[in-house]
């Protein structure tokens, strides 16, 4: 990513520093891995097993699911829940929803558990749940004030969810502002592209929606 300077952000090649007017504090976005300390504390064999399963969860869910379930019984970490939800998403959407709900129930403070559950609520038109899930904090820094660095996927996950939330509650200017931030920070992210399709659908996308809805 080329270096850009704007009123609310500064993007660099691998890290970005965002200045937020809500509290006048900045934080870094990075593409370098940021692992949960609880995951780092797992035995190396368990870490290796998870890394293998995460690589095949989408392409071979029938192999990944039973082994992920066994791993989850020993180590009920949000990362393993999220991987299991991805695998179930290929074969059993109802079980995927159940895993997402259980992950949020057991790991309420985890960002990805929050975001996945929030997406589920939005899919069910339950916009009232969003302020509760995020305790009315829609910025990474206000949600996790002690942290000074976040992974780019944490940024796109939260920002895309809140962007969709604003779209659904008829706050288009708020949604557009967040889409602009997504396009600046991670233009090729699947979440950015999904929000662009939602807010700025092409003519063919508009026609397809009318035809198949």
N, C-alpha and C positions, 0 to 999 in steps of 0.2 A: 504494500500500500504506500503510495507516495505521501510525502509530508504535506499536510494542509493545516492552515490556521484559520479558525472561525471564532465567532463570539463565544461559543459554548464548548468548543472541543479542539483538540490538536491531535491529529493522527500521524503515527509513525509506521515504519515498515513492519515491525513485529509487536510493538506495544503502542498503546494510545493513552494519552492523559486527558481525562475529561474534567472540566471545571463546572461544578454545579452551583447554580445560584441559590438553591434552597438552603445550603449551609456553608457556601463558599469554601468547600473542601473538594480536593481532587482525588482521583484514584487511577490506577493503571489498569488497562486491559492488555492481556498477554495471550499469545498462542501457545506458550510453553505449558506443559502439563502441570495442573495443580491437583494433587491427590488428597483426598480426605485422610486425615491422620489415622482414623480408625481402619481404613483400608491398608495403610502402610504398616499398621501393627499386625496385620494378618500374617500367618505363616507363609513363607515364600511359595510353598506348594499350592496354597489356596489362591494366592495372587496369580500364579501362573495358570491355574485352572480357570479362574474368572477371565483372564485376558484371552484365553483360547475360546471360551464360550461367548464372550462379547463379539468376537470376530465372526462367529458362525450363527449368531442369534437370528439374523434376518434371512440368511440363505439356507439354513438347516435347522429350523426351530424344533422339529421333532427330536433331534439329538440333543439340542441345547436345553430344552425345557426341563426334562427330568433331572438333569445334572444341576441346573440352576436351582431347582426346588430343594435338592439335597444341600447345596451350598448355603441356601438361604436359611435353612433350619439351623445350621451351625452359626452363621454370621448374618443376622438380619440387618444388613446395611442398605441404605438408600440406593447406592450404586448397583447392587445386585437386584433389588426390586425393579429398578428402571430397565435393566437389561432383560429381566423376565417379562416385563410389560411389552418390550419391543418384540420379543419372540412370540408371545401370545397374540400380538397384533397381526401376525401373519396367518394364524390358524384359528383363533377363538377370541373375537372382539369382546365378548361378555366377560371372559376370564381376564382379559387385559384390563377392563374397567375395574374389576374387583381388585386386581393387584395394584392399580393406581390409587384406589381408595385406601387400601391397607397401608401402602407406603406413606401416604399423607398422614394417616391416623397415627402411625408409629414414628414417623420422622417429620413432624409438623414444621420444624424450623429449617429443614433442608430445602434449598432453593429449587432443585429439580423436582422434588416431591411436590412442592407447592405449585410449580408451573404446570406439571403434568395434570395435577388435580384441577387446576384452574382451567386448563384447556378442556377437560372433561365437562366441567360446569358450564363453560361457554357453549360447548356443543349441545348441551341440554337446555340452553337458553336461561341458565341460572346466573344472571349477571350479579344478583345480590350477594353471591358468595365471594366475589372477588375482593371487596374491601376487607372481608373477614380473613380470607386466606393470607393476605399480605399486610394485615394490620394497618391498612390505609397508607402503606409506604410503597410507592411505585418506582422508586429509584434504588439501585443497588446499595449506594452509600448510606441511605437512610434506613434501609432494611437491615444492613449489616454494618453498622457504623464503625466497628473496630477493625474492619478489614481495609487494606489499602491497595490490594491487587485482586483482580478477578479474571477468570478465563473469558475469552471472547464468547464462548458458547453460553456462559452464564448471562452475559449482557444480552445476547440475541434472544435467549429463552424468555427472560423477564420482559424485555422491551416489546417483543412481539405479542406476548400475552396481553400486556396493558394496552398496546396499540389496538388489538382486536376488541378488547373490552370497551375502549372509547368509541370505536366504530359501532359497536352493538348498542351503546346507550346514547347514540346520536350526538356524539361530540367529535364531529369530523375534523375540526382544526387541531384538536389535541392528537387525534390519530395520525393526521398528516405530519405533524411535527415529529412524532416518534418514528414514522416511516423514514423521514429525512435523516434522522440520526442513525437508523439501521443501515440505510444506504451508504452513509459516510463510513461507518465503522466496519461493516461486513456486507458489501454489496452482493457477493455471491452466495451468501448464506441461504439455506433453504427457507429459513424463517423470514428473512428479508424478502425473498422472492414470493413467498406465500402472502405476506402482507401487501406487497405491491399488487399482486393479482386481486386481492380483496378490495383495496382502495382505488386501484387504477386498472380495472380490467380492460383488456383489449376488446375490440369489436367482436372478434370470434368468441371470446370468453363470455361476453354478454349474451350473444346469440345462443351459445351452448347451454348457458344457465337457463334461458327461457325454454329451450327445447326439452331439456332433460330433468328439470325440477318437477 
